[in-house]
Amino acid sequence: MGMLPAKGQGEADYARADSMAGLFPGHSLDHPALLAHKLTQGLEGDKERFRALYRWVCTNITNDYGLYLRNRRKQVKWQSEPEKLAEWQRKFAPLVFKRLRKHHATLCTGYAYILRELARHVGLEAELINGYGRTANSNVDGEALVNHSWNAIRLDGVWYLCDPTWSSGYIREGGVVSAYDDDVYFLVEPELFILNHYPEDVGWTLLNEPPALEDFLSGPLSYKPACEFGFKPERDKMRQQVAKGTPWKVGFEVAPGLEGAVGLRIADRDMQPIIQKRKGGFILSHSFGSKGHYDVHITVKGRIVATYSVEVVSASGI
C-alpha cells in the first residue's frame, strides 16, 4: 500500500476545486468519465483534483433512507448467517446502483463506488473499503456488523482515508439530513479515522499498530467532533466500573491549545473535570459521589466527542 499518510490535510487551498464542483449540479452519471474530466479541468495537483470530485459527490448524491432501512433490517436479521447476508447483498446491489445512476440517491457503498470511479477516470488510484462503521446505534454492545463503506485514495504518492457518506450529512430517525462538511472526514489522519471506522482488511487502517477488532468494538463511542478537535481517547473499554469517591480517569490527546476546553456532561449537566498533563497527552479525572450507572460524555468546546458507560459501586463492590 505504500507510504503511510501525512497527518491531516495540510493547508491546501481548495477554493478553485470547490468552485468547479459547483458548476455541474445534478450532472448525469451515465458517463462518469466525462463528468470526472469536467470537474477537474484546469485543476493542478492530485489533492485539488480529488477535492473537486469529492465535493461534487458529497453535494450531489443523497443518502436513500428507504434503502438504508431495508438494508439495515437484513443486516440485523442475518448477521449470524453470512451466506444468507451475502446472497441478500448480491441481489440488493443492482438496486443500489440503479438508484444512484437514475436518482442520485444511494447508500454508503454507492457513494464510495462513484467516488472511486470518478477518481480512477482522472488517473488517481482509489479503493472502496468495506468495514465496520461505529455509531451510537451500530456496532455497540457486542454487535459486529460489516455495515459501512468508505474510500482510500493515493495522492502524490501518499494514501489517505475519507468518507463521502458521512461528509454529505447524517441519518436520524425518520430521515436524512443533508449537511455537507468536508473538514472532518476528508483526508483524515488514520489515528482519528480508526475511532469509528474499522476495515475488513486491517491493512487499510493505514496504521503501523492497528487495534484488534474486539478492542475497536468495545472501546468508547467517538463522534464526528472528535476528528474535528483531534480528540483521541486511550484504547480502553466503553463500559467501566469505579468505586464511589475514587477518581475515574481517562487518558487522551487533543489538538494543541484545546485541553482547557475539555469538559464532562453527565445527566445533562456540564462540569469541569480535573485535567492533568502527562507525557504524550493528558489525564481527565472525575469523582462520583453516588452509586449508579452513568452515561459520561466527554466534550470539547461544549460538543460531545466521546461517551463512556460508567458503573459506580461501593468501595467493596469491585
ZATOR-199804 format. One record per residue (C-alpha): residue in one letter; x, y, z; residue number from 1; chain. Coordinates in steps of 0.1 Angstrom, whole numbers, plus 5000, padded with zeros to 4 digits. Each point is the difference from the previous one (the first is absolute). Layout:
# ZATOR-199804
- aa	px	py	pz	i	ch
- A	X	Y	Z	NUM	A;
...
END
This chain:
# ZATOR-199804
- aa	px	py	pz	i	ch
- M	5000	5000	5000	1	A;
- G	5030	5023	5000	2	A;
- M	5007	5028	5024	3	A;
- L	4980	5009	5030	4	A;
- P	4981	5033	4997	5	A;
- A	5011	5032	5014	6	A;
- K	4979	5013	5028	7	A;
- G	4970	5021	4990	8	A;
- Q	4993	5017	4967	9	A;
- G	5025	5028	5004	10	A;
- E	4993	5036	4989	11	A;
- A	4989	4993	4965	12	A;
- D	4978	5026	4984	13	A;
- Y	4970	4983	4985	14	A;
- A	4981	5031	4988	15	A;
- R	5004	4992	4963	16	A;
- A	4991	4964	5005	17	A;
- D	4969	5009	5020	18	A;
- S	4990	5024	4973	19	A;
- M	5004	4974	4973	20	A;
- A	4978	4976	5019	21	A;
- G	4973	5026	5002	22	A;
- L	4999	5004	4962	23	A;
- F	4983	4967	4993	24	A;
- P	4971	4995	5023	25	A;
- G	4979	4969	4993	26	A;
- H	5023	4989	4971	27	A;
- S	4991	4967	4985	28	A;
- L	5019	4969	5012	29	A;
- D	4995	4982	4967	30	A;
- H	5035	5008	4989	31	A;
- P	5022	5004	5032	32	A;
- A	5032	5005	4980	33	A;
- L	4985	5031	4984	34	A;
- L	4989	5014	5034	35	A;
- A	5034	4993	5016	36	A;
- H	5018	5019	4973	37	A;
- K	4976	5029	5001	38	A;
- L	5005	5003	5038	39	A;
- T	5038	4999	4998	40	A;
- Q	5007	5021	4969	41	A;
- G	5026	5026	5007	42	A;
- L	5007	4988	5035	43	A;
- E	5035	4992	5011	44	A;
- G	5013	4973	5023	45	A;
- D	4984	4968	5013	46	A;
- K	4985	5016	5031	47	A;
- E	4983	5028	4982	48	A;
- R	4986	4977	4973	49	A;
- F	4987	4975	5026	50	A;
- R	4985	5028	5021	51	A;
- A	4978	5010	4970	52	A;
- L	4988	4964	4996	53	A;
- Y	4994	4995	5037	54	A;
- R	4980	5032	5004	55	A;
- W	4978	4993	4970	56	A;
- V	4992	4965	5013	57	A;
- C	4992	5013	5035	58	A;
- T	4978	5028	4988	59	A;
- N	4982	4983	4971	60	A;
- I	4994	4964	5013	61	A;
- T	4974	4995	5028	62	A;
- N	4997	4972	5025	63	A;
- D	4969	4979	4992	64	A;
- Y	4983	4995	5033	65	A;
- G	4976	4973	4987	66	A;
- L	5029	4979	4987	67	A;
- Y	5019	5006	5032	68	A;
- L	4971	4986	5021	69	A;
- R	4996	4969	4977	70	A;
- N	5037	4992	5001	71	A;
- R	5002	5006	5037	72	A;
- R	4972	4976	5008	73	A;
- K	5016	4972	4979	74	A;
- Q	5034	5006	5016	75	A;
- V	4986	4996	5034	76	A;
- K	4978	4970	4990	77	A;
- W	5029	4981	4984	78	A;
- Q	5030	5012	5020	79	A;
- S	5006	4964	5012	80	A;
- E	4993	4984	4966	81	A;
- P	5027	5015	4977	82	A;
- E	4990	4979	4969	83	A;
- K	4964	5014	5001	84	A;
- L	5013	5035	5006	85	A;
- A	5024	4997	4971	86	A;
- E	4971	4988	4978	87	A;
- W	4979	5029	5010	88	A;
- Q	5028	5025	4993	89	A;
- R	5005	4984	4966	90	A;
- K	4964	5005	4990	91	A;
- F	4997	5034	5017	92	A;
- A	5031	5016	4983	93	A;
- P	4984	5005	4966	94	A;
- L	4972	5020	5015	95	A;
- V	5026	5022	5020	96	A;
- F	5019	5008	4968	97	A;
- K	4968	5005	4979	98	A;
- R	4987	5026	5026	99	A;
- L	5034	5016	4999	100	A;
- R	5001	5004	4962	101	A;
- K	4964	5010	4995	102	A;
- H	4992	5020	5031	103	A;
- H	5034	5010	5015	104	A;
- A	4989	4982	5032	105	A;
- T	5018	4971	5015	106	A;
- L	5016	4984	5031	107	A;
- C	5036	5002	5012	108	A;
- T	5011	4974	4975	109	A;
- G	4987	5021	4972	110	A;
- Y	5018	5031	5013	111	A;
- A	5033	4982	5003	112	A;
- Y	4995	4983	4966	113	A;
- I	4993	5031	4980	114	A;
- L	5028	5020	5017	115	A;
- R	5024	4971	4992	116	A;
- E	4989	4999	4964	117	A;
- L	5003	5038	4995	118	A;
- A	5035	5000	5015	119	A;
- R	5012	4972	4978	120	A;
- H	4987	5017	4969	121	A;
- V	5025	5029	5006	122	A;
- G	5029	4976	5008	123	A;
- L	4998	5000	5038	124	A;
- E	5004	4967	5019	125	A;
- A	4969	4994	5022	126	A;
- E	4985	4972	5019	127	A;
- L	4966	4991	5014	128	A;
- I	5004	4988	5036	129	A;
- N	4973	4980	5018	130	A;
- G	4999	4996	5037	131	A;
- Y	4985	5009	5034	132	A;
- G	4985	5035	5005	133	A;
- R	4995	5007	5037	134	A;
- T	4972	5023	5012	135	A;
- A	4977	5002	5030	136	A;
- N	4977	4976	4981	137	A;
- S	5025	4977	4983	138	A;
- N	5027	4976	5011	139	A;
- V	4996	5005	5037	140	A;
- D	4993	4976	5028	141	A;
- G	5014	4970	4983	142	A;
- E	4985	5006	4965	143	A;
- A	5024	4995	4972	144	A;
- L	4986	5010	4966	145	A;
- V	5019	5008	4968	146	A;
- N	4977	5029	4994	147	A;
- H	5019	5028	4983	148	A;
- S	5022	5009	4971	149	A;
- W	5025	5029	4994	150	A;
- N	5031	5007	4979	151	A;
- A	5037	4999	5000	152	A;
- I	5017	5024	4975	153	A;
- R	5036	5003	4990	154	A;
- L	5010	5036	4994	155	A;
- D	5036	5011	4992	156	A;
- G	5012	4965	5010	157	A;
- V	4983	5000	5034	158	A;
- W	4969	4981	5010	159	A;
- Y	4971	5018	5018	160	A;
- L	4966	4990	5014	161	A;
- C	4967	5018	4994	162	A;
- D	4963	4994	5005	163	A;
- P	4978	5017	4974	164	A;
- T	4968	4986	5016	165	A;
- W	5006	5015	5034	166	A;
- S	5013	5032	4984	167	A;
- S	4967	5005	4982	168	A;
- G	4977	5000	5030	169	A;
- Y	4986	4975	5026	170	A;
- I	4971	4977	5006	171	A;
- R	4976	5006	5029	172	A;
- E	4968	4984	5009	173	A;
- G	4975	5007	4973	174	A;
- G	5023	5011	4972	175	A;
- V	5033	5014	4987	176	A;
- V	5015	5035	5008	177	A;
- S	5021	5013	4972	178	A;
- A	5028	5020	5016	179	A;
- Y	5032	5001	4980	180	A;
- D	5032	5002	5022	181	A;
- D	5032	4993	4983	182	A;
- D	5024	5010	5028	183	A;
- V	4994	4969	5021	184	A;
- Y	5000	4969	4978	185	A;
- F	5020	5013	4970	186	A;
- L	5036	4986	5001	187	A;
- V	4998	4990	5037	188	A;
- E	5031	4990	5019	189	A;
- P	4998	4962	5007	190	A;
- E	5003	5004	5038	191	A;
- L	4967	5019	4999	192	A;
- F	4982	4981	4973	193	A;
- I	5004	4968	5020	194	A;
- L	4979	5014	5028	195	A;
- N	4968	4990	4980	196	A;
- H	5012	4982	4968	197	A;
- Y	5015	4965	5000	198	A;
- P	5007	4983	4967	199	A;
- E	4995	4963	4993	200	A;
- D	5036	5000	4986	201	A;
- V	5019	5014	5030	202	A;
- G	5027	5013	4977	203	A;
- W	4977	5028	4990	204	A;
- T	5001	5015	5034	205	A;
- L	5033	5014	4987	206	A;
- L	5014	4996	5036	207	A;
- N	5032	4983	5009	208	A;
- E	4984	4986	5031	209	A;
- P	4962	4997	4995	210	A;
- P	4977	4990	5028	211	A;
- A	4984	4966	5000	212	A;
- L	4964	5000	4988	213	A;
- E	4988	4990	5034	214	A;
- D	5016	5030	5016	215	A;
- F	4985	5023	4973	216	A;
- L	4965	4986	5007	217	A;
- S	5003	5003	5038	218	A;
- G	5017	5033	5001	219	A;
- P	4984	5034	5009	220	A;
- L	4976	5014	4974	221	A;
- S	5016	5029	4981	222	A;
- Y	4982	5025	4979	223	A;
- K	5006	5024	4971	224	A;
- P	5013	5029	5022	225	A;
- A	5028	4977	5013	226	A;
- C	5015	5001	4965	227	A;
- E	4994	5038	4998	228	A;
- F	5018	5006	5033	229	A;
- G	5026	4973	4997	230	A;
- F	4987	4983	5031	231	A;
- K	5014	4965	5005	232	A;
- P	4990	4980	5031	233	A;
- E	5022	4972	5012	234	A;
- R	4991	4966	4986	235	A;
- D	4978	4990	5029	236	A;
- K	4966	4985	5007	237	A;
- M	4968	5019	4995	238	A;
- R	4985	4982	5031	239	A;
- Q	5019	5007	5031	240	A;
- Q	4997	4996	5038	241	A;
- V	5013	5022	5027	242	A;
- A	4996	5003	5038	243	A;
- K	4980	5029	5014	244	A;
- G	5024	5027	5010	245	A;
- T	5029	4985	4980	246	A;
- P	5010	5022	4970	247	A;
- W	4989	4986	4967	248	A;
- K	5028	5007	4975	249	A;
- V	5003	5001	4962	250	A;
- G	5032	5007	4980	251	A;
- F	4996	5021	4968	252	A;
- E	5017	5022	4974	253	A;
- V	4984	5031	4985	254	A;
- A	5011	5027	4975	255	A;
- P	5024	5025	5015	256	A;
- G	4985	5026	5022	257	A;
- L	4966	4983	5004	258	A;
- E	5007	4981	5032	259	A;
- G	4984	5029	5020	260	A;
- A	4968	4995	4979	261	A;
- V	4996	4964	5011	262	A;
- G	4970	4993	5023	263	A;
- L	4975	4974	5012	264	A;
- R	4963	4997	4995	265	A;
- I	4981	4977	5024	266	A;
- A	4962	4998	5002	267	A;
- D	4998	5032	4979	268	A;
- R	5023	5019	5024	269	A;
- D	5032	5015	4987	270	A;
- M	5029	4999	5024	271	A;
- Q	5038	5007	5000	272	A;
- P	5021	4969	5007	273	A;
- I	5035	5000	5013	274	A;
- I	5024	5001	4970	275	A;
- Q	5037	4991	5006	276	A;
- K	5028	5000	4974	277	A;
- R	5021	4969	4995	278	A;
- K	5025	4988	4975	279	A;
- G	4982	4997	4966	280	A;
- G	4967	5015	5011	281	A;
- F	4977	5006	5030	282	A;
- I	4981	4982	5027	283	A;
- L	4964	5009	5008	284	A;
- S	4986	4991	5034	285	A;
- H	4967	5003	5017	286	A;
- S	4987	4986	5033	287	A;
- F	4964	4988	5004	288	A;
- G	4982	5007	5032	289	A;
- S	4971	4975	4995	290	A;
- K	4998	4964	4989	291	A;
- G	4982	4991	4967	292	A;
- H	5004	4998	4963	293	A;
- Y	5011	5032	4981	294	A;
- D	5003	5008	4964	295	A;
- V	5031	5022	5001	296	A;
- H	5005	5023	4970	297	A;
- I	5034	5017	4994	298	A;
- T	4996	5034	4983	299	A;
- V	5022	5024	4982	300	A;
- K	4987	5035	4997	301	A;
- G	4967	4987	5012	302	A;
- R	4997	4974	4972	303	A;
- I	5000	4963	5009	304	A;
- V	5031	4982	4987	305	A;
- A	4998	4966	5019	306	A;
- T	4976	4980	5022	307	A;
- Y	5007	4975	5028	308	A;
- S	4976	4980	5021	309	A;
- V	5012	5000	5036	310	A;
- E	4987	4979	5028	311	A;
- V	5007	5016	5034	312	A;
- V	5000	4975	5029	313	A;
- S	5009	4999	5036	314	A;
- A	5036	4997	5009	315	A;
- S	4995	4964	5009	316	A;
- G	4981	4993	4967	317	A;
- I	5030	4996	4977	318	A;
END
